[in-house]
Amino acid sequence: MRGWSIGAWAFAAAIACAAAANAQDVKHYRFAYDQPRNTGYSIAGDLFADKLKELSKGTMLIDQYPGAQLGQEPQILQLVKAGDVDFAIVSSANTATISPQAGVMSLHFLFRNEAHVIKGLADPQVFEAIKTMIDETSQGLHVIGTGSQGVRHIYSKKEIHKVDDIKGMKIRVQATATEDTMFPAYGAQTVHMPFGSVYTSLQTGVVEAAENSINVYLVNKHYEVAPVLSITEHEANNALVFISDKLWQSLSAEQRKWVLAAAAEISSKEPAKAFELERTAAAKLKSFGVKIVDDVDKKSFTTIADPYLDKLAKELGPHAEKIKNLIRAIN
């Protein structure tokens, strides 16, 4: 082009090369979870993606894979361990499939109320203890954050007002030592199955009840086959955010800082948002005609559950016992 000096050409060429290099530096990472969008998990995914994009100036971008596109939670954990999935948010209960002591987070009535869950999941000492537990009991992945989907309740075709009402009931529960101890202690029969099979099993009578948070019950349409939700609040629906060790080892010190800061965004903000989602979901369910039993006699459950808190934590192991003690000490 006439009128351009050699210096101007050189400058333009340098700009073009830099732009090309920057385009190549942008990397996409897979973030997987087994719940649909509009759940606590997708809130976590969005918080993480937005913060990581901001901190990395657009060079680290998250592609979310919701709704078990890459498998149910036990499969997702194996994919993260293998380095085939970069990030995931998985329930602490299903984390017990690779690190049994993670079952401590599923202890019944470990958390006193909503505020205790939010505070506990954001507590630096609790996080450090969970991180250490995974690092010392499992390989191929690391915990970088915590999350929530509220607390769990029992749903079926019948109302539950007290612990005696679930005696003999076949209830689908998460496959952890905690559940397999607690529900039989209440007099129920436990049944294990992948989450994706729960709807059909409730429909056909393979199980008479299931348990989960209100929004999960809503978005997966379990109310269609189990139209009575009894507010038992027996267990916090905790989750852990993971990064594959393969990815972690490949990151620079600066990139690691960005990842940890983005994950901290989940720990500090997502649980409160998840509980807001729970309240919205409850209102929506009522409008659909779902019966919500909110006068459950929780004392009938806690009288049985409380003696197990110390016993189960101790049986699970030293990491579990430490985490239990840290959580119980939070006011």
C-alpha positions as CSV (number, residue, x, y, z in Angstrom):
1,M,0.0,0.0,0.0
2,R,1.5,3.3,-1.1
3,G,2.5,5.8,1.6
4,W,3.4,3.1,4.2
5,S,6.9,3.1,5.5
6,I,8.8,-0.1,6.2
7,G,8.4,0.7,10.0
8,A,4.6,0.9,9.6
9,W,4.5,-2.4,7.8
10,A,6.6,-4.0,10.5
11,F,4.4,-2.6,13.2
12,A,1.2,-3.9,11.4
13,A,2.8,-7.3,11.0
14,A,3.7,-7.5,14.7
15,I,0.1,-6.6,15.7
16,A,-1.2,-9.3,13.4
17,C,1.2,-11.9,14.8
18,A,0.3,-11.0,18.3
19,A,-3.5,-11.3,17.6
20,A,-2.9,-14.7,16.0
21,A,-0.9,-15.8,19.0
22,N,-3.6,-14.5,21.4
23,A,-6.3,-16.4,19.5
24,Q,-4.2,-19.6,19.9
25,D,-3.8,-19.0,23.6
26,V,-7.5,-19.2,24.3
27,K,-8.3,-22.6,25.7
28,H,-11.7,-24.3,26.4
29,Y,-12.2,-26.5,29.4
30,R,-15.0,-29.0,30.1
31,F,-17.0,-28.6,33.3
32,A,-19.5,-31.4,34.0
33,Y,-22.4,-32.1,36.3
34,D,-25.4,-34.4,36.4
35,Q,-28.2,-32.0,37.1
36,P,-30.0,-29.8,34.4
37,R,-29.6,-26.1,34.0
38,N,-31.5,-23.9,36.5
39,T,-30.1,-25.8,39.5
40,G,-27.4,-25.1,42.1
41,Y,-25.0,-26.9,39.9
42,S,-25.6,-24.6,36.9
43,I,-25.3,-21.6,39.2
44,A,-21.9,-22.9,40.3
45,G,-20.9,-23.5,36.6
46,D,-21.9,-19.9,35.7
47,L,-20.1,-18.3,38.6
48,F,-16.9,-20.3,37.9
49,A,-17.0,-19.6,34.1
50,D,-17.6,-15.9,34.5
51,K,-14.9,-15.3,37.1
52,L,-12.3,-17.5,35.2
53,K,-13.0,-15.7,32.0
54,E,-12.6,-12.3,33.7
55,L,-9.4,-13.2,35.6
56,S,-7.8,-14.8,32.6
57,K,-8.8,-12.0,30.3
58,G,-10.7,-14.4,28.1
59,T,-7.9,-17.0,27.7
60,M,-9.6,-19.7,29.9
61,L,-13.1,-20.4,28.8
62,I,-15.5,-23.0,30.4
63,D,-17.8,-25.2,28.3
64,Q,-20.5,-26.6,30.6
65,Y,-21.9,-30.1,30.2
66,P,-25.1,-30.3,32.4
67,G,-27.7,-33.0,32.7
68,A,-25.4,-36.0,32.9
69,Q,-24.3,-35.5,29.3
70,L,-20.9,-37.0,30.3
71,G,-22.3,-39.5,32.7
72,Q,-23.8,-39.8,36.2
73,E,-21.7,-38.5,39.1
74,P,-19.6,-41.7,39.8
75,Q,-18.7,-41.8,36.1
76,I,-17.9,-38.1,36.0
77,L,-15.5,-38.6,38.9
78,Q,-13.7,-41.3,37.0
79,L,-13.4,-39.0,33.9
80,V,-11.9,-36.2,36.1
81,K,-9.4,-38.7,37.6
82,A,-8.5,-39.8,34.1
83,G,-8.1,-36.2,32.9
84,D,-10.9,-36.6,30.3
85,V,-13.0,-33.9,32.1
86,D,-11.3,-30.8,33.4
87,F,-13.7,-29.6,36.1
88,A,-16.8,-31.0,37.8
89,I,-19.2,-30.4,40.6
90,V,-20.3,-33.6,42.3
91,S,-22.3,-34.4,45.5
92,S,-20.2,-35.2,48.5
93,A,-22.2,-38.4,48.9
94,N,-21.2,-39.7,45.5
95,T,-17.6,-38.5,46.2
96,A,-17.7,-41.3,48.8
97,T,-17.4,-43.7,45.9
98,I,-13.8,-42.7,45.5
99,S,-13.1,-41.4,49.0
100,P,-15.3,-43.1,51.6
101,Q,-14.5,-40.5,54.3
102,A,-16.4,-37.9,52.2
103,G,-19.5,-39.6,53.5
104,V,-19.1,-37.4,56.6
105,M,-20.7,-34.5,54.7
106,S,-23.8,-36.7,54.4
107,L,-24.2,-37.3,58.1
108,H,-27.8,-36.7,59.1
109,F,-28.5,-33.5,60.9
110,L,-24.8,-32.6,60.9
111,F,-25.9,-29.0,59.9
112,R,-28.4,-27.2,62.2
113,N,-30.1,-25.0,59.6
114,E,-29.7,-23.1,56.3
115,A,-27.3,-20.5,57.8
116,H,-25.1,-23.2,59.2
117,V,-24.8,-24.9,55.8
118,I,-23.9,-21.6,54.1
119,K,-21.3,-20.7,56.8
120,G,-19.9,-24.2,57.0
121,L,-19.3,-24.5,53.2
122,A,-17.5,-21.1,53.1
123,D,-15.3,-21.8,56.2
124,P,-11.6,-21.9,55.3
125,Q,-10.7,-24.6,57.9
126,V,-13.5,-26.9,56.7
127,F,-12.4,-26.4,53.1
128,E,-8.8,-27.1,53.9
129,A,-9.8,-30.3,55.8
130,I,-11.9,-31.5,52.8
131,K,-9.1,-30.7,50.4
132,T,-6.6,-32.6,52.5
133,M,-8.9,-35.6,52.8
134,I,-9.3,-35.9,49.0
135,D,-5.6,-35.4,48.4
136,E,-4.6,-38.0,50.9
137,T,-7.3,-40.6,50.0
138,S,-7.7,-40.4,46.3
139,Q,-5.6,-39.7,43.2
140,G,-6.0,-37.9,39.9
141,L,-8.1,-34.9,41.1
142,H,-8.2,-32.1,43.7
143,V,-11.0,-30.2,45.5
144,I,-11.0,-26.5,44.7
145,G,-14.4,-25.4,46.0
146,T,-17.6,-26.4,47.8
147,G,-21.3,-26.0,46.8
148,S,-24.8,-26.8,47.8
149,Q,-28.2,-27.8,46.4
150,G,-30.0,-27.0,49.7
151,V,-31.0,-29.7,52.1
152,R,-32.7,-33.1,51.4
153,H,-36.3,-34.1,52.0
154,I,-38.3,-37.2,51.5
155,Y,-40.9,-37.4,48.7
156,S,-43.4,-40.2,47.9
157,K,-47.1,-40.7,47.3
158,K,-47.9,-40.5,51.1
159,E,-47.4,-37.8,53.8
160,I,-44.6,-38.2,56.3
161,H,-45.1,-36.4,59.6
162,K,-42.8,-38.4,61.9
163,V,-40.1,-41.1,61.7
164,D,-42.6,-43.9,62.2
165,D,-44.2,-43.0,58.9
166,I,-41.2,-44.3,56.9
167,K,-41.0,-47.7,58.7
168,G,-40.8,-50.5,56.1
169,M,-40.7,-48.0,53.2
170,K,-38.4,-48.7,50.3
171,I,-36.5,-45.5,49.8
172,R,-34.0,-44.7,47.1
173,V,-30.9,-43.3,48.8
174,Q,-27.4,-42.3,47.7
175,A,-24.9,-45.2,47.9
176,T,-23.0,-44.3,51.1
177,A,-22.3,-46.0,54.4
178,T,-24.1,-43.0,56.0
179,E,-27.3,-43.6,54.2
180,D,-27.1,-47.4,54.6
181,T,-26.8,-46.9,58.4
182,M,-29.3,-44.1,59.0
183,F,-32.3,-45.0,56.9
184,P,-32.5,-48.6,58.4
185,A,-32.1,-47.0,61.8
186,Y,-35.3,-45.1,61.0
187,G,-36.9,-48.4,60.0
188,A,-36.8,-47.9,56.2
189,Q,-35.4,-50.2,53.5
190,T,-32.6,-48.6,51.4
191,V,-32.4,-49.0,47.6
192,H,-29.5,-47.9,45.5
193,M,-29.8,-46.9,41.8
194,P,-28.4,-44.2,39.5
195,F,-30.2,-40.9,39.8
196,G,-31.4,-41.1,36.2
197,S,-33.5,-44.2,37.1
198,V,-35.3,-42.6,40.1
199,Y,-38.3,-41.3,38.1
200,T,-39.2,-44.6,36.5
201,S,-38.6,-46.5,39.8
202,L,-41.0,-44.2,41.6
203,Q,-43.5,-44.6,38.8
204,T,-43.4,-48.4,38.7
205,G,-43.2,-48.9,42.5
206,V,-39.7,-50.3,42.5
207,V,-39.2,-47.7,45.3
208,E,-41.9,-46.0,47.4
209,A,-40.0,-42.9,48.1
210,A,-36.8,-40.9,47.3
211,E,-35.0,-38.0,48.9
212,N,-33.4,-34.9,47.5
213,S,-33.5,-31.1,47.6
214,I,-36.7,-29.2,46.5
215,N,-35.3,-27.8,43.3
216,V,-33.9,-31.1,42.2
217,Y,-37.3,-32.7,42.8
218,L,-38.9,-30.0,40.7
219,V,-36.5,-29.8,37.7
220,N,-36.4,-33.6,37.3
221,K,-40.2,-33.7,37.5
222,H,-40.2,-36.3,40.3
223,Y,-43.3,-34.6,41.6
224,E,-45.3,-36.2,38.7
225,V,-44.8,-39.7,40.2
226,A,-44.3,-38.7,43.9
227,P,-46.6,-35.8,44.5
228,V,-46.1,-35.4,48.3
229,L,-42.9,-33.6,49.6
230,S,-42.3,-33.9,53.3
231,I,-39.8,-31.3,54.7
232,T,-37.6,-33.6,56.7
233,E,-34.3,-31.5,56.2
234,H,-32.4,-34.7,57.2
235,E,-29.3,-34.0,55.3
236,A,-27.4,-31.1,53.7
237,N,-27.1,-31.6,49.9
238,N,-23.4,-30.7,49.8
239,A,-21.2,-30.7,46.7
240,L,-17.5,-30.5,45.9
241,V,-15.9,-28.8,43.0
242,F,-13.0,-30.8,41.4
243,I,-10.2,-30.2,38.9
244,S,-8.3,-33.0,37.3
245,D,-4.7,-33.4,38.4
246,K,-3.7,-33.7,34.7
247,L,-5.0,-30.2,34.1
248,W,-3.7,-28.8,37.4
249,Q,-0.1,-30.0,36.6
250,S,-0.3,-28.3,33.2
251,L,-1.3,-24.9,34.5
252,S,1.1,-22.0,35.2
253,A,1.3,-20.5,38.8
254,E,-0.8,-17.6,37.5
255,Q,-3.4,-19.8,36.0
256,R,-3.7,-21.8,39.2
257,K,-4.4,-18.6,41.1
258,W,-7.2,-17.7,38.6
259,V,-8.7,-21.2,39.0
260,L,-8.7,-21.1,42.8
261,A,-10.1,-17.6,42.8
262,A,-12.9,-18.6,40.5
263,A,-13.7,-21.7,42.6
264,A,-13.7,-19.5,45.7
265,E,-16.5,-17.6,44.0
266,I,-18.6,-20.8,44.1
267,S,-17.9,-21.5,47.8
268,S,-18.8,-18.0,48.9
269,K,-21.8,-17.2,46.7
270,E,-23.4,-20.4,45.4
271,P,-24.9,-21.9,48.6
272,A,-27.0,-18.9,49.4
273,K,-28.2,-18.7,45.8
274,A,-29.1,-22.4,46.0
275,F,-31.3,-21.9,49.0
276,E,-33.0,-19.0,47.2
277,L,-33.7,-21.5,44.3
278,E,-35.2,-23.9,46.9
279,R,-37.7,-21.3,48.1
280,T,-38.7,-20.4,44.5
281,A,-39.1,-24.1,43.7
282,A,-41.3,-24.7,46.7
283,A,-43.6,-21.9,45.6
284,K,-43.8,-23.3,42.0
285,L,-44.5,-26.8,43.3
286,K,-47.4,-25.5,45.4
287,S,-48.8,-23.8,42.3
288,F,-48.7,-27.3,40.6
289,G,-50.8,-28.8,43.4
290,V,-48.0,-30.7,45.1
291,K,-48.7,-31.4,48.7
292,I,-45.9,-30.0,50.9
293,V,-45.8,-31.4,54.5
294,D,-43.9,-28.8,56.5
295,D,-44.9,-29.9,60.0
296,V,-42.6,-32.9,60.1
297,D,-41.6,-33.8,63.7
298,K,-37.9,-33.6,63.2
299,K,-37.2,-34.5,66.8
300,S,-38.5,-38.0,66.1
301,F,-35.7,-38.2,63.5
302,T,-32.9,-36.4,65.4
303,T,-33.5,-38.6,68.6
304,I,-32.4,-41.5,66.5
305,A,-29.8,-39.7,64.3
306,D,-27.8,-37.7,66.9
307,P,-26.1,-40.6,68.6
308,Y,-24.8,-41.7,65.2
309,L,-23.0,-38.4,64.4
310,D,-19.9,-39.2,66.5
311,K,-20.0,-42.9,65.9
312,L,-20.2,-42.8,62.1
313,A,-17.6,-40.0,61.8
314,K,-15.2,-42.0,63.9
315,E,-15.8,-45.2,61.8
316,L,-15.3,-43.3,58.6
317,G,-11.8,-42.2,59.6
318,P,-9.7,-39.4,61.0
319,H,-10.4,-36.9,58.1
320,A,-14.1,-37.4,58.6
321,E,-13.9,-36.9,62.3
322,K,-11.9,-33.7,61.9
323,I,-14.4,-32.3,59.3
324,K,-17.4,-33.2,61.6
325,N,-15.8,-31.5,64.6
326,L,-15.0,-28.4,62.6
327,I,-18.5,-28.1,61.2
328,R,-20.2,-28.7,64.5
329,A,-18.0,-26.0,66.1
330,I,-19.3,-23.3,63.7
331,N,-21.8,-21.0,65.4
